[in-house]
């Protein structure tokens, strides 16, 4: 087994979950510069995950539990480097990298022998696209605070992939330091990196506008 490409996964009849990275952010109503930042970070995140996946594929079964802490540290360090390349790293981002590296690692080990998707370029791309939105949504909130914004408005892409719970808050404007309640979950922004609620964050392409 190896880390599968999109074509190899397709030949196995497994439907692609990710989109081409340069197309994923296109429907979002953000600036071209904001999209470019997301694309760059998503590509780096994908590449970091592929480094980790190749290690797991090569050494995971041969060395078993001995390789697990090494793989986890590799993933942690690769993801931290991606975040450091994008934003100033605070305790929020240290906690985020610790949590996400453990979640991704545990899911990989639990599922890699059940489905080839878990060691694939498709999964690495899908995660990268999601996590890049987390990084830049959070950073843009910080920038808006610094610029003196008082309010924020939740915006959705408006297509048939938008969750019903996100449609319910589409266009809602609240003070910048308050949290949106989305499906019963409090979030400061779409894909809030401090919130562990995949049912409300996985695949989310929402963004905020500030005033």
Secondary structure, DSSP 8 states (H G I E B T S, - for coil): ---B-HHHHHHTT----S--HHHHTTTS-S-HHHHHHHHHHHHHHHHHHHHHHHHHHHHHHHHTHHHHHHHHHHHHHHHHHHHHHHS---HHHHHHHHHHHHHHHHHHHHHTTT-GGGGBHHHHHHHHHHHHHHHHHHHHHHHHHHTT--EEEEE---STTS-HHHHTTTT-EEETTS-EEETTEEESSTT-TT---HHHHTT---EEEE-
